[in-house]
Each structure stands twice: as C-alpha cells, then as structure tokens.
C-alpha cells in the first residue's frame, strides 16, 4: 500500500475518519451494514431525536457513504460503499490486537476513571 504523508493529500482521509468518529454516525453505519433503514428505525435504535438522526445522515450522505431511495412517503437509507464494512472489520482486528491501548490513549481514548479507595 502506498500512501502519501503530505498533509494536503491526507485531507480526504481525515474527513472520512472524522465522519465515522461520532458514536451515533458509527452506529448508523453499522446498522446500515445489515440493510436499509428508515429514519424512524434509526431514531428508535439510537434513542435520538429525528432531527439529530437526520443531521447525522446528512453528514454521511455528504461524504457519499450513505444514500437513500424514496418509496411513497418513506426514505430508505443504505450504504453506498461496501468497502466501508471492510474498513470497519480491519479496525476491529486492529483494536483487538492493540487491546486497551487505543481506549486508554490520553488524547483520543476514554477519560481515565478515578477510583475511590
């Protein structure tokens, strides 16, 4: 694999990973990997407001990761790029191999929990 390290050439990759960095958007992507879903389906699954889910879908559509089709008064959302699932599977392997290292990262991981004696 050949990737450039020039900052300008990394911008699209940074945008891709930022689009997946939000837990709700990542959950939407994982749900759509199973098949089409309507906003109402995603709203119930996530427990979020319809407007919030719609904004997340708009973000994913803007990145061309998700698209929709209209049937009657319903919009059905689906993934546009099956390669995205391969990327997420690769991430799962990487996370399994690094153990807690990513989760404990002081910059991007979960905040350290203070335990009471």
LUMBA-797525 format. One line per 4 residues: number of its first residue (from 1); their letters; for each residue x, y, z of N, C-alpha, C, CB. Coordinates in steps of 0.2 Angstrom, whole numbers, padded with zeros to 4 digits. Glycine has a CB too. Example, Ala and Ser with C-alpha at 12.3 -4.5 7.8 and 13.67 -1.06 7.14 Angstrom:
<recs>
1 = as = 0066 -0028 0039 0062 -0022 0039 0066 -0016 0039 0057 -0022 0045; 0064 -0011 0035 0068 -0005 0036 0064 0000 0039 0070 -0003 0029
</recs>
This chain:
<recs>
1 = xxxx = 0004 -0006 0000 0000 0000 0000 0004 0006 0000 -0005 0000 0006; 0003 0011 -0004 0007 0017 -0005 0002 0023 -0003 0010 0018 -0012; 0004 0026 0002 0000 0032 0004 0005 0038 0005 -0004 0031 0011; 0003 0044 0003 0007 0050 0004 0006 0052 0011 0005 0055 -0001
5 = xxxx = 0011 0056 0013 0011 0059 0020 0010 0066 0020 0017 0057 0024; 0009 0069 0013 0009 0076 0013 0002 0078 0016 0009 0078 0005; 0002 0083 0020 -0004 0085 0024 -0010 0086 0019 -0003 0091 0028; -0009 0090 0013 -0014 0091 0009 -0018 0085 0006 -0012 0096 0003
9 = xxxx = -0013 0080 0005 -0016 0074 0002 -0019 0069 0007 -0010 0070 -0001; -0018 0071 0013 -0022 0067 0019 -0029 0070 0020 -0017 0067 0025; -0030 0075 0018 -0037 0079 0020 -0043 0074 0019 -0037 0085 0016; -0043 0071 0013 -0049 0067 0012 -0050 0061 0017 -0049 0064 0005
13 = xxxx = -0044 0058 0019 -0044 0053 0024 -0046 0055 0031 -0037 0049 0024; -0043 0061 0032 -0045 0064 0039 -0053 0065 0039 -0041 0071 0040; -0055 0068 0034 -0063 0069 0033 -0067 0062 0034 -0065 0072 0027; -0064 0057 0031 -0068 0051 0031 -0068 0048 0039 -0064 0045 0027
17 = xxxx = -0062 0048 0042 -0062 0046 0049 -0066 0050 0053 -0055 0045 0051; -0066 0057 0052 -0070 0061 0056 -0077 0060 0056 -0068 0069 0055; -0079 0058 0049 -0086 0056 0048 -0088 0050 0052 -0088 0055 0041; -0084 0046 0054 -0085 0040 0057 -0084 0040 0065 -0081 0034 0054
21 = xxxx = -0081 0046 0067 -0079 0047 0074 -0084 0048 0079 -0074 0053 0074; -0090 0050 0076 -0096 0051 0081 -0099 0044 0082 -0101 0056 0078; -0100 0043 0089 -0104 0036 0090 -0110 0035 0087 -0105 0036 0098; -0114 0040 0086 -0121 0039 0083 -0120 0038 0075 -0125 0046 0084
25 = xxxx = -0115 0041 0072 -0114 0040 0065 -0111 0033 0064 -0109 0045 0062; -0107 0031 0068 -0104 0025 0068 -0109 0019 0069 -0098 0024 0073; -0114 0020 0073 -0119 0016 0075 -0124 0015 0069 -0123 0018 0081; -0125 0021 0065 -0129 0021 0059 -0126 0017 0054 -0131 0028 0057
29 = xxxx = -0120 0018 0053 -0116 0014 0048 -0116 0007 0049 -0109 0017 0047; -0115 0005 0055 -0116 -0002 0057 -0123 -0005 0056 -0113 -0003 0064; -0128 -0001 0058 -0135 -0003 0056 -0136 -0004 0049 -0140 0001 0060; -0134 0001 0045 -0135 0000 0038 -0131 -0005 0034 -0133 0007 0035
33 = xxxx = -0126 -0007 0038 -0122 -0013 0035 -0127 -0019 0035 -0116 -0015 0039; -0132 -0019 0039 -0136 -0025 0039 -0142 -0024 0034 -0140 -0026 0046; -0143 -0018 0031 -0148 -0017 0026 -0151 -0010 0027 -0153 -0023 0027; -0156 -0009 0023 -0159 -0002 0023 -0162 -0001 0029 -0164 -0002 0017
37 = xxxx = -0163 0006 0031 -0167 0008 0037 -0170 0015 0035 -0162 0008 0043; -0175 0016 0039 -0178 0022 0038 -0176 0027 0044 -0186 0022 0038; -0177 0033 0044 -0175 0037 0049 -0179 0035 0056 -0177 0045 0048; -0185 0033 0055 -0189 0031 0061 -0185 0025 0064 -0196 0030 0060
41 = xxxx = -0183 0020 0060 -0180 0014 0063 -0173 0016 0067 -0178 0010 0057; -0169 0021 0064 -0163 0023 0067 -0164 0027 0073 -0159 0027 0062; -0170 0031 0073 -0172 0035 0079 -0173 0031 0085 -0178 0040 0077; -0177 0025 0083 -0179 0021 0089 -0173 0017 0091 -0184 0015 0086
45 = xxxx = -0168 0015 0087 -0162 0011 0088 -0158 0015 0093 -0159 0009 0082; -0157 0022 0091 -0152 0026 0094 -0155 0030 0100 -0149 0031 0089; -0161 0030 0100 -0164 0034 0106 -0163 0042 0105 -0162 0032 0112; -0162 0044 0099 -0161 0051 0097 -0167 0054 0094 -0154 0052 0093
49 = xxxx = -0167 0061 0094 -0172 0065 0090 -0171 0064 0083 -0172 0072 0092; -0177 0064 0080 -0177 0063 0072 -0173 0068 0069 -0184 0064 0070; -0173 0074 0071 -0168 0080 0068 -0161 0078 0069 -0170 0086 0071; -0159 0075 0075 -0152 0073 0076 -0150 0068 0071 -0151 0071 0083
53 = xxxx = -0154 0063 0070 -0153 0057 0066 -0152 0059 0059 -0158 0051 0066; -0157 0064 0057 -0157 0067 0050 -0150 0071 0049 -0163 0071 0049; -0148 0074 0054 -0141 0078 0053 -0136 0073 0052 -0140 0082 0059; -0136 0068 0056 -0130 0063 0055 -0131 0059 0048 -0131 0057 0061
57 = xxxx = -0137 0058 0046 -0137 0055 0039 -0135 0060 0034 -0145 0053 0038; -0137 0066 0035 -0134 0071 0030 -0127 0072 0030 -0137 0078 0032; -0124 0071 0035 -0116 0071 0036 -0114 0065 0032 -0114 0071 0043; -0116 0059 0033 -0114 0053 0030 -0116 0053 0022 -0117 0047 0033
61 = xxxx = -0121 0056 0020 -0123 0057 0013 -0118 0062 0010 -0130 0060 0012; -0116 0067 0014 -0111 0072 0011 -0105 0069 0010 -0110 0078 0016; -0103 0064 0013 -0097 0060 0012 -0098 0055 0007 -0094 0057 0019; -0104 0054 0005 -0105 0049 0000 -0105 0042 0002 -0101 0050 -0007
65 = xxxx = -0106 0041 0009 -0105 0034 0012 -0112 0031 0012 -0102 0035 0019; -0117 0036 0012 -0124 0034 0013 -0128 0037 0008 -0127 0035 0020; -0134 0034 0005 -0138 0037 0001 -0145 0034 0002 -0137 0035 -0007; -0150 0037 -0001 -0157 0035 0001 -0161 0034 -0006 -0160 0040 0005
69 = xxxx = -0166 0030 -0005 -0171 0030 -0010 -0178 0031 -0007 -0171 0023 -0014; -0182 0034 -0011 -0189 0036 -0009 -0194 0031 -0011 -0191 0043 -0011; -0198 0029 -0007 -0204 0024 -0008 -0210 0027 -0005 -0202 0017 -0006; -0215 0030 -0009 -0220 0033 -0006 -0218 0039 -0002 -0224 0028 -0001
73 = xxxx = -0220 0039 0004 -0218 0045 0009 -0212 0043 0013 -0224 0047 0013; -0209 0037 0012 -0203 0035 0016 -0197 0035 0012 -0205 0027 0018; -0192 0037 0016 -0185 0037 0013 -0181 0031 0016 -0181 0043 0014; -0178 0027 0012 -0174 0021 0015 -0167 0022 0013 -0176 0014 0011
77 = xxxx = -0163 0022 0019 -0156 0024 0019 -0152 0017 0018 -0154 0028 0025; -0146 0018 0014 -0142 0012 0014 -0135 0014 0013 -0144 0007 0008; -0130 0010 0014 -0123 0011 0012 -0122 0011 0005 -0118 0006 0016; -0118 0016 0003 -0116 0016 -0004 -0109 0013 -0006 -0115 0024 -0007
81 = xxxx = -0105 0012 -0001 -0099 0009 -0002 -0098 0003 0003 -0093 0014 0000; -0098 -0003 0000 -0097 -0009 0004 -0090 -0010 0007 -0099 -0016 0000; -0085 -0006 0004 -0078 -0006 0006 -0078 -0003 0013 -0074 -0002 0001; -0083 0001 0015 -0083 0004 0022 -0083 -0002 0027 -0089 0008 0022
85 = xxxx = -0087 -0007 0026 -0088 -0013 0030 -0081 -0016 0031 -0093 -0018 0028; -0077 -0017 0025 -0070 -0020 0026 -0066 -0016 0030 -0067 -0020 0019; -0066 -0009 0029 -0063 -0004 0034 -0064 -0005 0041 -0064 0003 0031; -0071 -0006 0043 -0073 -0007 0050 -0070 -0013 0052 -0080 -0006 0050
89 = xxxx = -0071 -0019 0048 -0068 -0025 0050 -0061 -0025 0052 -0070 -0031 0045; -0057 -0021 0047 -0050 -0020 0048 -0049 -0017 0055 -0047 -0017 0043; -0053 -0012 0056 -0052 -0008 0063 -0053 -0013 0069 -0057 -0002 0063; -0058 -0017 0068 -0060 -0022 0074 -0053 -0026 0075 -0066 -0026 0072
93 = xxxx = -0050 -0028 0070 -0044 -0033 0070 -0039 -0029 0074 -0042 -0035 0063; -0038 -0022 0071 -0033 -0018 0074 -0034 -0017 0082 -0032 -0011 0071; -0040 -0015 0083 -0042 -0014 0090 -0041 -0020 0095 -0050 -0012 0091; -0043 -0026 0092 -0042 -0032 0096 -0034 -0034 0097 -0044 -0038 0092
97 = xxxx = -0030 -0032 0092 -0023 -0033 0093 -0019 -0028 0097 -0019 -0032 0086; -0022 -0022 0098 -0019 -0016 0102 -0022 -0017 0109 -0020 -0010 0099; -0027 -0021 0110 -0030 -0021 0117 -0033 -0015 0119 -0025 -0024 0122; -0031 -0013 0125 -0034 -0006 0128 -0030 0000 0126 -0034 -0007 0135
101 = xxxx = -0025 -0001 0122 -0020 0005 0120 -0024 0011 0117 -0015 0002 0116; -0029 0009 0113 -0032 0015 0109 -0037 0018 0114 -0036 0012 0103; -0041 0013 0118 -0046 0016 0123 -0043 0020 0128 -0050 0010 0126; -0037 0018 0130 -0033 0022 0135 -0029 0028 0133 -0029 0017 0139
105 = xxxx = -0029 0029 0127 -0025 0035 0124 -0027 0041 0127 -0026 0035 0116; -0022 0045 0130 -0024 0051 0133 -0027 0056 0129 -0017 0054 0137; -0026 0056 0123 -0029 0061 0118 -0036 0059 0116 -0024 0063 0112; -0036 0053 0113 -0042 0051 0110 -0046 0045 0113 -0041 0048 0103
109 = xxxx = -0044 0043 0119 -0047 0037 0122 -0052 0040 0127 -0042 0033 0126; -0055 0036 0131 -0060 0037 0136 -0056 0041 0142 -0063 0031 0139; -0059 0046 0145 -0056 0049 0151 -0054 0044 0156 -0060 0055 0153; -0049 0044 0159 -0047 0040 0165 -0052 0040 0170 -0040 0041 0167
113 = xxxx = -0054 0035 0173 -0059 0035 0178 -0055 0035 0185 -0064 0029 0178; -0057 0039 0189 -0054 0039 0196 -0057 0034 0201 -0053 0047 0199; -0054 0030 0204 -0057 0025 0208 -0056 0028 0215 -0054 0018 0207; -0061 0027 0219 -0061 0029 0226 -0058 0024 0230 -0068 0031 0229
117 = x = -0053 0025 0235 -0050 0020 0239 -0055 0017 0244 -0044 0022 0243
</recs>
